[in-house]
Amino acid sequence: MTLPNPTVPGFHPDPSVTRVGDDYYLACSSFEYLPGIPLFHSRDLVQWKQIGNVVTRPGQLAVEKVPTLGGAWAPTIRFHDGRFWLVVTDAMGRGSLIFTADRAEGPWSDGVVMQGMTGIDPDLAWDSDGTCFVTYSGLQLDGDRAGEHLGVQQVRMDLDTGQALEEPRSLWSGTGLMFPEAPHLYEIDGTWYLLIAEGGTERGHAVSIARGTRPDGPFEGCPANPVLSARSTDRPVQNTGHADLVSTPDGGWALILLGMRPGGLTRAFSPMGRETFSTSLEWVDGWPVVQPVHLTTPTGPVERHEDFTGAELGPEWLSIRTPAADWSSLTERPGRLVVHADGSTMDDPRPRFVGRRQQHRSAAFSVRVDSAGGVGGLSLRIDERHHYDIEVGAGVARARARVGGVRQTWEQPVPAGEVTLRIETEQVSGMDLDALGPDVVRLSVDSGTGPVELTALDGRYVSAETAASFTGRVVGMYAAEGSVAFEQFSYRGED
């Protein structure tokens, strides 16, 4: 079957998928963002709809104080014995966790901490007698051995208590490329397959596979490994790896995996970061032969509008390390999102910020702002050291750029009253020496007489590669002083 790409656009890395009858459920990493671990549903592997998030309550993850890029890493979602199971590493937080739910939509449990294993990217598989095997990547995050990699590891585990039932064993760890990670274990027609990522999650990323007669090995590697990689190719989707295997509605098989859409002549920047992609495969002599990942032909612009009239924000809205419900309101001024500042700015690790992912190469975000009670605006963010903002307050519209330790500000007087703030991104082709670069970000304000552009900036400085980030761009509303009300948020995206 033909699978669309990107499958889930925008910052949606490390996908894992499980099939339950005719239904498919997909989960992704979320790092320091809340709510955490977005969940999607599909009946055909083509159309995906977000149905919720695993992490919706304080205490499920300990992200409030994790460093940037900590938090929810690489979930695995499975359905077994009438329940949904999801394991994930809360990196630099609670550790590796086991969540359960009766329905994928939730609510999900508080999470049981895994004991007796240290590493990341846990996977779940059960043998015929119900024994659970947790296979994981042995990257050490804490203690005297922090940074050391022990390869792919495995333990049998009691999922009710989270206690390992044996000492970890080492399994097949790939072809010798760096960072063997993202293991997934499957039993298919009496043979056990161990699928892993290796080569690092950058341009050398690859998918490799091994097989054996038992879930605990030994495993022999596929002679054609890696079975998928875009390294050293001109494919538009790079970094392909971190895959999960699933049967398709037409009786075939597919890999759901992460990839990046780099831009520019040197393909050195990716605004959306790591996204979810799909590709098909065939089995030949007991090994998968995987097709390269192809982009789907664009179908025209996508528009979404938020009027803030619901009882709560939709599952696609994100905040950073603290829940938006703690400091924002949809009922204080119906039809508006009111954000209460605490003195933090977008330079801080816990800003008062509510945003959504950029999902297209060219995108426009706009919102109407009433700043009579404070200062606030729109921010295009990778992290607290890489963001472009436009805000309004006290009769001044102000654009800010933060790239590492470099900061710059532009100002424009505006009349009293509500204004519309706008952030537009555009990928530009060609090699015009006068152009800002292949990705341009424009910051403008409209007080009722038409838009006024405060500045246009090179977007490459707010991309995953520049920031050395696991995430992608998230654009949204923030308050830096007092209370700020937002209405009529709009998104328009096109590839």
C-alpha positions, 0 to 999 in steps of 0.5 A: 500500500502507498503510505503518506509522508510525512505520516505525522508532520512536525516535531513527532520523533521516535514513533512507536505503533501497535495494532489492535484489530483494525485500529492502530495507535501511535505514540511519540517522544515529547521531551520537556513539553507537557502534556507528554507523549502524544497519542494518535489513532488510525484505521488505515495508516494513512489518516491519523488523528491525535486522541490525547496524551499519556502524561496529563497530570503532575507527577507522571513525569518529573519534567519541571526540573529536567535539563533541556532535551530531558524528559520523555524519550522514545516510548514503546506502545503495545496492547497485551492481555486486554490492556494498553502498555506504554514504556518510556524513559523520563530522562534525567527525571523519574527514570524508565517507566511503565504506564497502563490504560484500559483505553488508549485515550486514557486516563493512563496510570501514574507510572511504575518505575523500572528497577534493576535496569539502567538505560533508555528506549525500553521495549515490551514483548511477551512470549507464549507463556506470558513472560515479559521481556524488556529490551533496551539501549544500555546508555548510562545517563547517571552516576559514575558511568554516565555517557557509557553505552553498554549496547542492547540489553534485556531483562525479564520483568514483573510489570506490576512491580517494575522489578527486573527478575534477573541480571541484564544480559547483552544482546546483538547490538548491530553492525558496529555503528555507534549508539545501538538504540530503539530496540523492538522485539517481535515474534513473527511466524515462530521466529523472533526478530530484534529491530534496532537503530544504530549510527546515531540519530543524525545523518548516519541513522540506520535501521538494522535487524537480527533474528533468532529462535528465542526472545533472549537470543542468540540473534544473527544479523541480516546480511543486508544490514542496515535494511534502511538508511538515507545516509550519503544519499540525495533523498529528501528525507534524511536521518531515517531510523528508530523504526517500529514494525507493524502489519498493514490493513492490506496484509503487508508490512510497514515500518513507522520511523523518524526522519527529517526534511533538511533544507538549503544547499547543504541540507543543514537545517531542519525547522520541524526537527524529527518527524514521523514517516512510514515505508513499506517492506516485503519479506524475502527469505525471512528478512525484510526488504525495505523501500526508501522513504518518499515524500508525498506530493503536497496537496495545498495549504492547511489552515487551522483556527482556534477560537478558545471557546472550549472547556480546555485546550486541545491535545495538540497544545503544549507548554514547557515543563509546567502545565498551562492550566496552572497559569492560564484560563479559558473561562476568565474572558470567554473566547480568549486564552488569558495567560498570567506571567510570573516574570519569566521570559522565553529565555527561561526554562519555564516560560508562561508559553502555550504553543503548537508545532510547526508542521509545514516548510512554510507556515504563518501563525497569527493571534490577536492580543490584548496587552492592556494588563501586561506584556506578551506575544508570539514566540517561535521556539526550539529551546530557551537559547534559540527563539524569535519573539514578537510581543506588545505592551505599553504602546510598543511592539517589540521583536526579539531574536535569541541565538545562543548568547546573541540577542537583538531587539527591534521596536515599533510604536503602536496605538492603544488597543488590541493588535494582531501579531504574526510570525511567518516562515518561508523556505526560499529556493535558489542562491540569491546573494541578497537573500537572508537565507533559504529559510526566512522568518518574518515578525510583524504587527497589525494595529488595524491599518495593515501589517508592519514588519519589524524584522526578517530573520534567517531561520536556520538559527532556529532549527534542530541542527543549530540548536543540537536539538531533539525537538522541532519548532513550536510556535505559540503565545506567551506572557512576560508581564502581568496578564495577557489575553489572546484570541483568534489564533490561526495557523496556515501551512504549506509544503 
